[in-house]
Each structure stands twice: as structure tokens, then as C-alpha cells.
């Protein structure tokens, strides 16, 4: 009986050492290599593809996985306005108050609204849309209360 408990204690000790080795050595090494690789890719992109902006993070990269010819995801905002507002007036106000809004340092608050996605060495980056026209991104729908939208 004492021999069985000795083997069990030894097995638990070995598992604890292997787990500790993985958590404190192997996992940080994998993270370090990944961060270094992404940093090298960012530097190469700046040198070889100056048209690309920042690399996409994990949340934004899911957008890049979508097929742009037949998209499954639709990034959209909708507004229900009581009364009337012309599409030209809305586009003008949106352009002035959102698209051209700048930080105290002079950077755009929402540059991604005028950007698309480009790839370099398998990584997704933001890229400025060459001919951004707000009218290509805003649609008007005359809601007649057929659907319960809100």
C-alpha cells in the first residue's frame, strides 16, 4: 500500500514539474517569439510597404478574414430619425463632426473609418482607401414602420 502511494506522489510531483516548466518556461518563450516575429513584420511592412498603416489587433483581424466579394459580416450603424433629414445634410454633418475630428496632437480620432484592410506576409494591416467618398458608404432607407426596428 505504501508503494502505491509513493508512486502516486512521484507521479504528481513529475506532473507538477512538467506543468511548471510549461507555464514558466515554454509558454513565455512562445509569447516572446510571437511578439518578436510581429515586431519584425511591422518593421518590414514600414520599409517595404509604406502604403500600409498599423497592424490589426486580434479584435480587428476578424474583419480581415471576411470575403470582400461576398461578405458574411456587415459593419453598419443605423439611425432612426423622427422627422426629416436630407442625406446630403447628414453626410456633411458626419464628415465635419466625425471624419475630420482630431485629437489634441492633430491625429484623426477615427482614421479606420476611411481605411480598408491590406495584407503583408500573411498579416493584416490598415490601409488608407485611395479614393474615399462618404457617399459610397451611406445609404438612405425611408422607414415606413413595416419592421419593429426600435
N, C-alpha and C positions, 0 to 999 in steps of 0.2 A: 504494500500500500504506500509506503514511504517512497518507493522508487517511482510510482506513477505520479505522485505529487511533485517529486523532484523534476521529472521530465516536463510536467506542465509548467512549472515555474521557469525552467530553462527555455521552453518554447515562448512563453510570454516575454521573457527578457530579450530573446532574439527578435521577436516581432516589434518590441518597443524600440530596440536599436535600429532596426530597418526603417521603421516609421520616422524616428527622429532623424535618421540620415536623409530620408527623402524630404522631410519638411524643412530641415535646417541647412541642407547642402544642395540637393539636386533641384528642388523647386526654385530656390533663389537663383541658381545658376541658369535655369531655363528662362526665368524672367529677365535676368541680366543680358543674356544672349539676344532675347527678343527685343529689348529696348535698344541695344546697340545696333541690331540689324535695322530697326525702324529709323534710327538716327542716321545711319549710313544712307538709307533710301531717301530720306529727306534732303540730305546734302547733295546726293547725286541728282535728285529732281531739280534742286535750285540751279545746279550747274548745267545740266543737260536739257532741262525743260523749263525755262523761265516763265512760260505761259501758265504753269500750274501754281496754284495757291497752296494753302495749308493742307496737310494730310488729314483725311477724315478720321474721326474717332469712332469707337465702336457703335455708338448710337446712330451716327450719321451714315456709317458704312452700310447699314441695312438698306438705305435708299439706293445706294450704288449697285446693289445686287439685282434690282428690278430691271426688266427688259424695257428699254425706252421705246421700242417699236410697238409692243403690246403690253403696256404696263398693267400690273396687278394692283399696285398701290396708287392712290390718288391723293396727293397732298393738296388739301383745299381748306379754305376758310369760307364761311358764308355769313352774310349779314342779312337780317330781315329788318327792313326799314319801314316804319309806319309813315306813310306819305310818299312823296316822290323825290327822287334824286337822280339827276341825269348821270349817265355813265361817264361822260366827259368831266363833269364836276367831281365825281368820286375819284376818277383816275388822277386828276390834278391835285386833289387834297391828299391822296395816298402818296403820290410822288413827293409832294412837299413835306409832309409830316412823317413819313416812314422811310422811303427810299433814300432821301438825301439827309436824313438826320445824322448828326455827327457827335462823336464823343468830345470831351474837352481837349483831347490830344489831336482832334481833327480826323479821326478814323470814322468810317461808316459804322453805325450801330448794327445794321443788318446787311452786311455785304452778301451773305449767302442767298438773299432774295434775288440777286442779279447774277448768280453764278450757277454753273452746271457742274457735272462730275466728269473728270478725266482720269485715266489710269496711267500708271508708270510702274513697270516691273511688278505688276500684279497688285499694286496698292492703289487705292482710290484717293484722289485729290480734288479739291475745289478748283474750278477754272472759270474765269470771267466769261460770260456769254458775249460773243463778239458783237452782236447787233441786238442788244436788249431793247425791247419795245414793250412797255407796260400793257398796251392794248392787246398783245398776243397772249396775255396771261389773265385777263379779267373778262368774265362773261356776265351778261345780264340775263336774269330769268325773271319774268313777270309772274310772280306767285299769285295764284288765284284761290288759295286755301283748299286745293284738292288734297293735299297731303298734310298730315299733322307734323309740321316741322318745328314747332316750338310754341 
